[in-house]
């Protein structure tokens, strides 16, 4: 059953409690202004909030990462956040998304505070940002967060982009790098660049610091496929230039501080929906195994 709703980004407040989970018609898909929602066959016991990569729409995510079919009989609803052309979220953007999710959960009687969050590329950054805020506020129980090859270190992303432009190796890499440097430069404006990275980079290898202090009680998974041969051949870059290097550094730092974090590296699994080989892809995640992880965390709550 498919139907449409008109919803705004207006702010709302909702307290979630321990009422019985709502039962919805099986295989129901909901579309509204801000989200696409996949509801399970039975009562909703937990929710996965999923962020696509830069510019990805929910249908793009559904094509590349069709996990909702594996969650319908596990009582896990999926909220797909609509297209976000952002590498990171500022405080106002994060608040708008959070408030809209609250509205959506209220509108569809998703009465549970058990959450998972996940995202691909920049969407992984968004998932971590929102999870960190939700955990700090304490109204929801964020059981687990997973990210897929996200550019966690904005400072290094910026420096790598400058090097890519200078290297002039591949037109696509140059175009993307020009976009990245322009976005970051526009955001910094007349401000201090170091202050900007301190405020928005979830991890900085240069200072061995992170902004995820409120996720210490949350299980984390960082997926990446460090195919150095592919990057060398197609982008002219080394291991130190790719997201895997920064994610490795973050995982090491978090483990040293007692976080529950897994760095999951894969080999030869990265392919786009059209079959094109690319290690920066949703497909590096083993969906069946990820669902088992969700269920194991549900049992621990």
C-alpha positions as CSV (number, residue, x, y, z in Angstrom):
1,X,0.0,0.0,0.0
2,X,1.4,3.4,-1.0
3,X,0.0,6.7,-0.1
4,X,1.2,10.3,0.2
5,X,1.2,12.9,2.9
6,X,2.0,16.6,2.9
7,X,4.3,17.6,5.8
8,X,6.3,20.7,6.5
9,X,9.6,21.2,8.2
10,X,7.9,23.1,11.1
11,X,9.3,22.4,14.5
12,X,7.4,20.0,16.8
13,X,7.9,18.3,20.2
14,X,7.0,14.7,21.0
15,X,7.8,12.6,24.1
16,X,8.2,8.9,23.3
17,X,7.3,6.4,26.0
18,X,6.8,2.7,26.5
19,X,3.4,2.3,24.9
20,X,2.7,-0.8,22.8
21,X,4.3,-0.5,19.3
22,X,1.9,0.5,16.5
23,X,0.8,-2.1,14.0
24,X,0.7,-1.0,10.3
25,X,-0.5,-2.7,7.1
26,X,2.2,-5.1,5.9
27,X,4.7,-3.9,3.3
28,X,3.5,-0.3,3.6
29,X,5.6,2.5,2.0
30,X,4.9,6.1,3.0
31,X,6.1,9.1,1.0
32,X,6.1,12.6,2.5
33,X,7.8,15.9,1.9
34,X,11.0,15.1,3.8
35,X,11.2,11.3,4.1
36,X,10.3,8.0,2.6
37,X,9.3,5.4,5.1
38,X,9.2,1.6,4.9
39,X,7.1,0.0,7.6
40,X,7.5,-3.7,8.7
41,X,4.9,-6.4,8.6
42,X,4.3,-6.3,12.3
43,X,4.6,-3.9,15.2
44,X,7.4,-1.4,14.9
45,X,10.0,-2.2,17.6
46,X,12.9,-0.1,16.3
47,X,13.7,2.4,13.6
48,X,16.6,2.7,11.1
49,X,17.2,6.3,10.0
50,X,19.1,6.2,6.7
51,X,21.0,9.0,5.0
52,X,22.1,8.7,1.4
53,X,25.3,10.2,0.0
54,X,25.7,13.7,-1.4
55,X,22.7,14.4,-3.7
56,X,21.2,10.9,-3.3
57,X,17.4,10.6,-3.2
58,X,15.6,7.8,-1.3
59,X,15.0,5.9,-4.6
60,X,18.8,6.0,-5.3
61,X,19.4,4.5,-1.9
62,X,16.7,1.8,-2.4
63,X,18.3,0.8,-5.6
64,X,21.8,0.6,-4.2
65,X,21.0,-0.7,-0.8
66,X,17.7,-2.6,-0.7
67,X,17.8,-3.5,3.0
68,X,14.2,-2.7,3.8
69,X,13.0,-6.0,2.4
70,X,15.2,-7.8,5.0
71,X,13.9,-5.7,7.8
72,X,10.1,-6.0,7.3
73,X,9.8,-9.3,9.1
74,X,12.2,-8.1,11.9
75,X,9.8,-5.3,13.1
76,X,12.3,-2.6,12.0
77,X,11.0,0.5,10.2
78,X,13.2,2.5,7.8
79,X,13.1,6.3,7.5
80,X,14.9,7.4,4.4
81,X,16.0,11.1,4.7
82,X,15.3,13.0,1.5
83,X,18.1,14.4,-0.7
84,X,20.7,16.5,1.2
85,X,23.4,18.3,-0.8
86,X,25.6,18.6,2.3
87,X,28.9,17.1,3.3
88,X,28.2,18.0,7.0
89,X,25.3,19.6,8.8
90,X,25.3,22.9,10.7
91,X,23.3,23.2,13.9
92,X,20.2,24.7,12.3
93,X,20.2,22.0,9.6
94,X,20.6,19.3,12.1
95,X,17.7,20.7,14.2
96,X,15.4,20.9,11.2
97,X,16.0,17.3,10.3
98,X,15.6,16.2,13.9
99,X,12.3,18.1,14.3
100,X,11.0,16.7,11.0
101,X,11.8,13.2,12.0
102,X,9.9,13.8,15.3
103,X,6.9,14.9,13.3
104,X,7.1,11.9,11.0
105,X,7.3,9.5,13.9
106,X,4.3,11.1,15.5
107,X,2.3,11.1,12.3
108,X,2.8,7.4,11.7
109,X,2.6,6.3,15.4
110,X,6.2,5.0,15.4
111,X,6.1,4.8,19.2
112,X,9.5,3.4,20.0
113,X,12.7,5.1,21.1
114,X,15.0,2.3,19.9
115,X,17.0,3.7,17.0
116,X,19.7,2.7,14.5
117,X,21.3,5.2,12.2
118,X,23.3,4.8,9.1
119,X,24.6,6.5,6.0
120,X,26.8,6.4,2.9
121,X,29.6,8.8,2.2
122,X,28.6,12.3,3.5
123,X,25.4,10.6,4.8
124,X,27.6,8.7,7.2
125,X,28.7,12.0,8.7
126,X,25.0,13.1,9.0
127,X,24.2,9.8,10.7
128,X,27.0,10.3,13.3
129,X,26.1,14.0,13.9
130,X,22.4,13.2,14.5
131,X,23.2,10.1,16.6
132,X,25.6,12.1,18.8
133,X,23.0,14.8,19.4
134,X,20.2,12.3,20.1
135,X,22.4,10.4,22.5
136,X,23.3,13.6,24.3
137,X,19.7,14.6,24.7
138,X,18.7,11.2,26.0
139,X,15.1,10.9,24.8
140,X,16.0,8.1,22.4
141,X,18.2,5.1,22.8
142,X,20.6,5.0,19.9
143,X,21.6,1.3,19.7
144,X,23.9,1.4,16.8
145,X,25.3,3.6,14.0
146,X,27.0,2.4,10.8
147,X,28.7,4.5,8.2
148,X,29.9,3.6,4.7
149,X,33.2,5.1,3.5
150,X,32.4,8.5,4.8
151,X,34.8,11.5,4.6
152,X,35.1,11.8,8.4
153,X,38.1,14.3,8.4
154,X,37.0,17.5,6.7
155,X,40.4,19.0,7.0
156,X,42.1,16.2,5.2
157,X,39.2,16.1,2.7
158,X,40.0,19.7,1.9
159,X,43.7,19.2,1.7
160,X,43.3,16.1,-0.5
161,X,41.0,18.1,-2.8
162,X,43.6,20.8,-3.2
163,X,46.2,18.2,-4.1
164,X,43.8,16.5,-6.6
165,X,43.3,19.8,-8.4
166,X,47.1,20.4,-8.6
167,X,47.7,16.8,-9.6
168,X,45.3,17.1,-12.6
169,X,45.1,13.4,-13.0
170,X,41.4,12.7,-13.7
171,X,38.6,15.1,-14.9
172,X,36.0,13.6,-12.5
173,X,38.3,13.9,-9.5
174,X,39.2,17.5,-10.4
175,X,35.5,18.4,-10.7
176,X,34.6,16.9,-7.4
177,X,37.6,18.4,-5.7
178,X,36.8,21.9,-7.0
179,X,33.3,21.5,-5.6
180,X,34.6,20.4,-2.2
181,X,37.1,23.3,-1.9
182,X,34.4,25.8,-3.0
183,X,31.9,24.5,-0.4
184,X,34.4,24.6,2.4
185,X,35.8,27.9,1.4
186,X,32.3,29.4,1.2
187,X,31.4,28.0,4.6
188,X,34.6,29.4,6.2
189,X,34.1,32.8,4.6
190,X,36.1,35.4,6.5
191,X,36.3,33.1,9.5
192,X,39.2,31.1,10.8
193,X,39.8,27.9,8.9
194,X,41.2,26.0,12.0
195,X,38.1,27.0,14.0
196,X,35.9,25.7,11.2
197,X,37.5,22.3,11.2
198,X,37.4,22.1,15.0
199,X,33.7,22.8,14.9
200,X,32.6,20.6,12.1
201,X,35.1,17.8,11.4
202,X,34.0,14.8,13.3
203,X,37.6,13.6,13.4
204,X,40.9,15.4,12.8
205,X,43.9,13.3,12.3
206,X,46.2,16.3,12.6
207,X,45.1,16.9,16.2
208,X,44.0,13.3,17.0
209,X,40.6,14.6,18.2
210,X,37.0,13.8,17.5
211,X,33.5,15.2,18.2
212,X,31.7,11.9,19.0
213,X,31.9,12.0,22.8
214,X,28.2,11.2,23.3
215,X,28.4,7.9,21.4
216,X,30.6,6.1,23.9
217,X,27.7,3.9,24.9
218,X,26.6,3.2,21.3
219,X,27.9,0.4,19.0
220,X,29.6,1.8,15.9
221,X,30.5,0.3,12.6
222,X,32.7,2.0,10.0
223,X,32.7,0.3,6.6
224,X,35.3,1.0,4.0
225,X,37.0,-0.7,1.0
226,X,40.7,0.5,0.8
227,X,41.4,-0.6,-2.8
228,X,44.6,1.2,-3.3
229,X,45.2,-0.2,-6.8
230,X,41.8,1.2,-8.0
231,X,42.5,4.6,-6.5
232,X,46.0,4.7,-7.9
233,X,44.8,3.7,-11.4
234,X,41.6,5.9,-11.5
235,X,42.5,8.8,-9.2
236,X,46.3,8.9,-9.0
237,X,46.0,8.8,-5.2
238,X,47.6,6.7,-2.3
239,X,46.1,5.1,0.7
240,X,46.8,8.2,2.8
241,X,44.5,10.1,0.4
242,X,41.3,8.0,0.8
243,X,38.6,7.8,3.4
244,X,39.8,4.4,4.6
245,X,42.9,6.0,6.1
246,X,40.9,8.5,8.1
247,X,38.4,5.9,9.2
248,X,41.2,3.7,10.4
249,X,42.6,6.6,12.5
250,X,39.2,7.4,14.0
251,X,38.6,3.7,14.9
252,X,42.0,3.5,16.6
253,X,41.3,6.7,18.6
254,X,37.9,5.6,19.7
255,X,39.0,2.2,20.7
256,X,41.8,3.7,22.8
257,X,39.1,5.7,24.6
258,X,36.9,2.7,25.3
259,X,34.3,3.1,22.5
260,X,32.6,0.0,21.0
261,X,33.7,0.4,17.4
262,X,34.4,-1.9,14.5
263,X,36.3,-1.0,11.4
264,X,35.1,-3.3,8.7
265,X,37.3,-3.4,5.6
266,X,36.2,-5.3,2.5
267,X,37.9,-6.4,-0.8
268,X,36.3,-6.4,-4.2
269,X,32.8,-5.7,-3.1
270,X,32.4,-2.2,-4.2
271,X,30.1,-1.9,-7.3
272,X,27.5,0.7,-8.3
273,X,24.0,-0.5,-9.3
274,X,24.9,-0.4,-13.0
275,X,27.7,-2.8,-12.4
276,X,30.5,-0.3,-12.5
277,X,33.4,-1.1,-10.2
278,X,33.9,1.5,-7.5
279,X,35.1,0.9,-3.9
280,X,33.1,3.9,-2.7
281,X,29.7,2.2,-2.9
282,X,26.9,1.0,-0.7
283,X,27.5,-2.6,-1.9
284,X,30.5,-3.0,0.4
285,X,28.1,-3.6,3.2
286,X,26.9,-7.2,3.8
287,X,23.2,-6.5,4.3
288,X,22.3,-9.9,5.8
289,X,25.1,-9.6,8.4
290,X,24.2,-6.0,9.2
291,X,20.6,-7.1,10.0
292,X,22.0,-9.7,12.3
293,X,24.0,-6.9,14.0
294,X,20.8,-4.9,14.4
295,X,19.0,-7.8,16.0
296,X,21.9,-8.6,18.4
297,X,21.8,-5.0,19.6
298,X,18.0,-5.2,20.0
299,X,18.5,-8.2,22.2
300,X,21.0,-6.3,24.4
301,X,18.9,-3.3,25.0
